[in-house]
Amino acid sequence: MLTDLWDRASATQPPLSWELSLALGLLALAIVATPAGWRIVRHLVTLIHEAGHAAMAILVGRQVGGIRLHSDSSGVTLSRGRPRGPGMIATVLAGYPAPAVVGLAGAWLLGAGHAAAVLWALVFTCALMVVAIRNWYGLWVVLVTGTGVALLSWFAPGQVLTGVAYLLVWVLLLTAPRSLVNLQSARRSRGSRTSDPDQLARLTWLPAWLWVGVFWVLCLAALAVGAWQLVPVSLGQGS
């Protein structure tokens, strides 16, 4: 069973033509930009956002206390350790760029022909998050996402699997800046000061708007490099 699973996850598929990749990118843009489409993908974005907080917390030596995902697409990751300092700053900083970074890594894997690895990496992430989830709605989101992608990866033919992987990567690259638009809108309308950039402002004494700018630079840079990997590189190969 494990050998078969590894064979599927490590299998290679030829990259899509640049025309088809671009078409899937435009489809992803339509999904992310429309209210109906955003309602479908926003929970995946929150899942990756909170996974980013948790992963960074572990990397800097903090202990993850739990993750909650809510029906309004908000989430929270609790970690234990020093309340201030570089480790805490890195943990808070990791959330909003996480979908962009994951999308960029996925674009690189797709360029190398590892579409299956992109999907199985998401399954693996969901499996790890199950033990950290602390509310029923979050558990439902993680289980549905992980199970759905696992079944697709196991039974779908190679061309379908590749197409879904491309669409997923485009969605992640595009949802990162869309999340920042929502962040700025929420900060203006609600006057809330509990967001990640506001927490970073309290931790560093640098203004929250500066941290929002850092998020924008990281997310747009990942989108530009990821798009270059998904479209122009293939174009240069003459596919």
C-alpha positions in Angstrom: 0.0 0.0 0.0 2.7 2.5 1.0 4.8 1.5 -2.0 1.8 2.1 -4.3 1.1 5.4 -2.7 4.7 6.6 -3.1 4.7 5.5 -6.7 1.6 7.6 -7.3 2.9 10.6 -5.5 6.3 10.5 -7.2 4.9 9.8 -10.7 5.7 12.3 -13.4 3.4 13.8 -16.0 4.4 16.1 -18.9 3.6 19.8 -18.2 0.6 21.2 -19.9 0.9 23.4 -23.0 1.2 27.1 -22.2 -2.2 27.7 -23.8 -4.0 25.3 -21.5 -2.1 26.5 -18.5 -3.0 30.1 -19.3 -6.7 29.0 -19.8 -6.7 27.4 -16.3 -5.1 30.5 -14.9 -7.9 32.6 -16.3 -10.4 30.1 -14.9 -8.7 30.4 -11.5 -8.9 34.2 -11.7 -12.7 34.0 -12.4 -13.1 31.7 -9.4 -11.1 34.0 -7.1 -12.5 37.3 -8.3 -16.3 36.3 -8.1 -18.2 36.1 -4.9 -19.5 32.6 -5.7 -16.1 31.3 -6.6 -14.5 33.0 -3.5 -16.9 31.2 -1.2 -15.7 27.9 -2.6 -11.9 28.5 -2.2 -11.7 30.8 0.8 -11.7 27.9 3.3 -8.7 26.3 1.5 -6.9 29.7 1.7 -7.6 29.8 5.5 -6.4 26.2 5.9 -3.1 27.1 4.2 -2.8 30.4 6.1 -3.1 28.7 9.5 -0.8 25.8 8.3 1.7 28.5 7.6 1.5 29.9 11.1 1.8 26.4 12.5 4.7 25.3 10.4 6.7 28.4 11.2 6.0 28.0 14.9 7.4 24.5 14.8 10.5 25.7 12.8 11.3 28.4 15.3 10.9 26.1 18.3 7.4 27.0 19.5 4.8 24.5 20.5 1.5 24.5 18.5 -1.4 24.5 20.9 -4.2 24.1 18.4 -5.8 25.4 15.2 -9.3 26.6 14.7 -11.0 27.1 11.3 -14.4 29.0 11.4 -17.3 29.1 9.0 -16.7 32.8 8.2 -13.3 31.7 6.7 -11.4 33.2 9.7 -9.0 31.1 11.7 -6.6 31.1 14.6 -3.4 29.2 15.5 -2.3 29.1 19.1 1.3 28.4 19.9 3.3 28.4 23.2 6.7 30.0 23.7 8.1 33.4 24.2 5.4 36.1 23.7 7.9 38.4 21.9 11.0 38.1 19.9 12.0 36.9 16.4 10.3 33.5 16.8 6.9 35.1 17.5 7.4 37.6 14.8 8.2 34.9 12.2 5.2 32.9 13.3 2.7 35.8 12.9 4.4 36.9 9.6 4.0 33.4 8.0 0.2 33.4 7.6 -0.7 35.7 4.7 2.3 34.8 2.5 1.7 31.0 3.0 -0.7 30.5 0.1 1.7 32.4 -2.2 4.7 30.4 -1.1 2.9 27.1 -1.4 1.6 28.2 -4.9 5.1 29.1 -5.9 6.5 25.7 -4.8 3.6 24.0 -6.6 4.5 25.9 -9.8 8.0 24.7 -9.6 6.8 21.1 -9.1 4.5 21.4 -12.1 7.4 22.6 -14.2 9.3 19.5 -13.2 6.4 17.3 -14.1 5.3 16.4 -10.5 1.6 17.3 -10.7 0.7 14.3 -8.5 3.2 15.5 -5.8 1.3 18.8 -5.6 -2.0 17.1 -4.7 -0.5 14.6 -2.4 1.4 17.3 -0.5 -2.0 18.9 0.2 -3.3 15.6 1.4 -0.3 15.2 3.7 -0.8 18.7 5.0 -4.4 17.9 5.9 -3.4 14.7 7.6 -0.9 16.6 9.8 -3.5 19.3 10.6 -6.1 16.8 11.8 -4.2 16.3 15.1 -4.0 20.0 15.7 -7.6 21.0 14.9 -9.6 22.1 18.0 -13.1 22.6 16.6 -15.6 20.5 14.7 -16.0 22.9 11.7 -12.3 23.0 11.2 -12.1 19.2 11.4 -14.8 19.0 8.8 -13.0 21.4 6.4 -9.7 19.5 6.8 -11.3 16.0 6.4 -13.4 17.0 3.4 -10.4 18.7 1.7 -8.0 15.9 2.4 -10.3 13.1 1.5 -11.6 14.7 -1.7 -8.1 15.4 -3.0 -6.9 12.0 -2.0 -9.7 10.2 -3.8 -9.1 12.4 -6.9 -5.4 11.7 -6.8 -6.0 8.0 -6.5 -8.6 7.4 -9.1 -8.4 10.3 -11.7 -6.5 9.7 -14.9 -3.2 11.5 -15.4 -4.4 14.3 -17.6 -7.3 15.2 -15.2 -4.9 15.1 -12.2 -2.5 17.4 -14.0 -5.2 19.8 -14.9 -6.5 19.9 -11.3 -3.0 20.5 -10.0 -2.5 23.4 -12.3 -5.8 24.9 -11.3 -5.0 24.5 -7.6 -1.6 26.2 -8.0 -3.1 29.1 -9.9 -5.8 29.5 -7.3 -3.3 29.6 -4.5 -1.1 32.2 -6.3 -4.2 34.4 -6.9 -5.9 34.0 -3.6 -2.9 35.5 -1.7 -3.4 39.0 -3.0 -7.2 38.6 -2.9 -6.9 37.8 0.8 -4.9 41.1 1.3 -7.7 43.0 -0.3 -10.1 41.5 2.1 -7.7 42.2 5.0 -7.5 45.9 4.1 -11.3 46.2 3.7 -11.9 44.5 7.1 -9.4 46.8 8.8 -11.1 49.9 7.4 -14.7 48.9 7.9 -14.5 47.2 11.3 -11.6 49.1 12.8 -10.4 45.8 14.2 -6.8 45.8 15.4 -6.4 42.0 16.0 -5.2 41.1 12.4 -1.7 39.7 11.7 -0.2 43.1 10.6 -1.6 44.7 13.8 -0.1 42.0 15.9 3.2 42.5 14.1 3.0 46.2 14.8 2.7 45.6 18.5 5.6 43.1 18.4 8.0 45.3 16.4 6.8 48.9 16.9 6.7 49.2 13.1 3.3 50.4 11.7 0.7 47.9 10.6 0.6 49.5 7.1 4.2 48.7 6.6 3.6 45.0 7.3 0.6 45.0 4.9 3.1 46.4 2.3 5.5 43.5 3.1 2.7 41.0 2.5 1.8 42.7 -0.8 5.4 42.6 -2.0 5.8 38.9 -1.1 2.5 37.8 -2.6 2.8 39.7 -5.8 6.4 38.6 -6.3 5.3 34.9 -5.8 2.5 35.5 -8.3 4.9 36.9 -10.9 7.5 34.2 -10.6 4.8 31.5 -10.4 3.1 32.8 -13.5 6.4 32.9 -15.3 7.0 29.3 -14.4 3.5 28.2 -15.4 3.2 30.0 -18.8 6.3 31.6 -20.4 8.7 28.8 -19.5 6.4 26.4 -21.3 6.1 28.8 -24.2 9.9 28.9 -24.5 9.9 25.1 -24.7 7.6 25.4 -27.7 4.9 23.1 -26.3 
